[in-house]
Amino acid sequence: GFSRDHALRALSLMSNNVEAAVDWALNTPEDSSTSNASFEALPPTTSAPAQENKQTYRDGTGKYRLVAFISHIGNHPSSGHYVAHILKDNRWVIFNDEVVALSEHPPKDLAYLYLYKRETV
């Protein structure tokens, strides 16, 4: 969703840290005066071990797991039907109005909304 120049500038300013670059790009509007400028991404740094670059959080790791998603059945968002799939006891369950059943092949690639939970270990 960013222009090439904006993405390269973000990477350059954030020393090729993708997470920091995305955060910067999301919070910094694209400047039309820099849209024609050429930015080169910095080469990855190899001096610090990868372990030191990992971020730590008080409430878990930086890894997330898909725990639920909402998908739409119909031709248009204003018509049709929404259903929810929720991961319960490591099995996917579909919630379709009053019907609750196991979902053997949940359509994860067709969802409108994904819900993730941060891993704790």
Secondary structure, DSSP 8 states (H G I E B T S, - for coil): ---HHHHHHHHHHTTT-HHHHHHHHHHS---GGGTT----------SS-HHHH---BTTB-S-EEEEEEEEEEEEETTEEEEEEEEEETTEEEEEETTEEEE-SS--GGGEEEEEEEE---
